[in-house]
Structure formats: structure tokens, C-alpha cells
Amino acid sequence: MRKFLIISLLACMALTAFAEDVVYLTTEQFLQRVCDYRTSKGGWVYKGDKPCVIDFYTTWCGPCKRLAPIMEELSQTYCDQVYFYKVDTERERELAYIFNIQSIPQVLYIPVEGKPALLKGLMPKENIVQIIDEFLLKQDAAKTDAKTDTKTNN
């Protein structure tokens, strides 16, 4: 039994090591990984190879603090399909200005192709999952519902 517990613990640690966490972006990292709005002529050009979610927050914001664990959990769930980033609007004022962030939290959903969507306020996890599945990953609502039902029945 002891060997089984040790092996199980090591397996869980190995899986966790491969899962991606939310990455905190500076303006320079945003320009490198997401979009170089300073030099890109003619509009939005996303640089990523998979969709991303960017949480604009501040450290003192109550709703932002409630959103943080949801984003952490979803970053683990979607680690091979979606990048998850956070931008501190008080430190990265240029990004806050560029995206006209006047209230927080705000979440920017960026598909690989097409225009991003910036949504204001704290949303329930289920709504965020639906946006990721339907807008970023282009899965229809029936598949999203089936996936949720499968997870709750197991």
C-alpha cells in the first residue's frame, strides 16, 4: 500500500509539472507573445499558435481575487489548448491604456484567427468555459454540454 501511495504521489507531481500555469505578462512580453501593436500596421495580428485568455487585474480588486483561482483552474484544464495570461493594470499602464481598461476585472479572449473579445466584470466559471469552448475553440454548445455532463457524472 505504501508503494502504491508513493507511486501515485509521484505520478501526480509529474502530471502537474507538465500543466501550464497562468503567466504574468509585462508590456514587452505582450508585444512578443500576443500582438505588437506598436509596429503592426493594418490592425490586430495575433502572434500565438493557440488561443489565449488575458485577465486584466489589480492586486487590491476583490472581484479580481475571486477570478484568480478560476483562471488558475482553467489554465490546468485547457493547458494544451489555450494560453492563460494575467496583466497587472497598475504596473502595465500602457496595456491598460491601449485596451481602455477603466474597470476591472476585464478578460480578453483572443482566438488564433479573428478579432479578440474584451468582456468586463466577474463571470461564473461556467460562462468562461462556454466562451472558451465556443468562441476560442469553436466547439458547439452541444459538445460543451456533453463534456460538462461527462465530468459531473464521473
N, C-alpha and C positions, 0 to 999 in steps of 0.2 A: 504494500500500500504506500509506503514511504517513497519508493522508487517512482511509482505512478504519479504522486504529487509533485515530485521534483521534475519529472519529465514534462508534466502538464504546465508547471510554472515556467520552465524554460521555453516551451513552445509558445506560450502566451507572450513572453518577453520578446521572442523573435518576431512574432507577428506584429507586435506593437512597434518594434524598431523599423519596420518597413512602411508603416502607415504614416502619412504626411500630416503634419500639424499646420495650424494657421500660421502664415508667415507675416511678420510685421514689416510693412514697406515704407521706405523713405521715398522722397520725390525722385531721387536719382534711380532707385530700384524700379519705381513705377515706370519711368521713362525707358528703362532697359527691358523690363519683363512684360509690360502691359501695352503702353502706347506712348510714343514720343511725339506728344502734341506740339512740341517746340519746333520740330523740323518737318513734321508730316503735313504736306500740302494737300488740300482737297478732302479733308475730313478725317474720320475715325479709321485707324488702321491698327487692329489688334495684333500683337506680336506672339501670343501664346499658341501652343499646339493643342490645348484643350480649354474648354470654357473656364471662366473664373468668377468668383464672388468676392467683392471687396466691401468690407464693413468699415464705414467711416464712423469714428467714435471719439470720445474723450474719456479720460480716466475717472472723472467725477460724475459722469452721467449714470443715473440709476437704470434707465431702460437699456443703456449700452452694457451695463454689468449683467443684466438678465439675458441679453442676447449672446454674450460671450460664450457661455457653456454650450449653447445650442450650436453655434458656429464650430466650436471645437468638436462636438459630437458628429456633426455633418461632415467635417473635414476627414474624419476617420471613415465614415460610411462611404463617402464618394472619393476616397483618396486616389483611386486610379482613373477617375473620370473628370474631376473638377479641381482647380486650384482654389484655395481659400486664402485671402489676404485681409489684413487689417491696416487702416491708416489712422493715426492719431491726428485729428484735425488741428489740435493746438500746436503740435510740433511741425506738421507738414502744411503750413498755411497756404502755400502755393497750390497744392492739390485741392484744399478746401475752397479756394477762390475759383479755380478752374471749373470745378463741378458745382459751384454756387451752393455749397453746404452751409445752410443757415440754421438748421435744426438737426439734432442727432437723436437716435442713430439714423443713418441712411445707408442703404445697401445697394451697391451697383452690381448688376448681373450682366456679364459680358459673354455672349455666345462667340464661338470661333468665327462665324461669319454673321454679318448683320450688325445692326445698331444695338448698343447696350441699353439697359433699362435701369433707371435710378428710382428706387422706392423709399419713401420716408416712413419712419416710425418702427416701433417694435411689432413684429408679426408673430403669430404662433408658429411653432416648428412645422406643423402640417402644411401651412401656407408656403413656407420657404421650400419645403420638399417638393410641393406641387410646382412652384416656379422653376426649381432646378430641373425637375423631370420634364416638364412640358416646354419651357422656354429655352433652357440651355441644352438639354439632352434630347429634345424633340420626341419624347415619349408621349403617347396619347394618354388621356385620363383613365381609360380602362386598364391599361398596363400599370399605371401608378396605383390605382385602387387594388388591383390584384397583388401587387408587390406588398402593399401595406397589409392586406388581409393575410398573406402568407407569413409575414413577420409576426403578426399578432397571434396567429394560430399555432406557431411553433413554440 
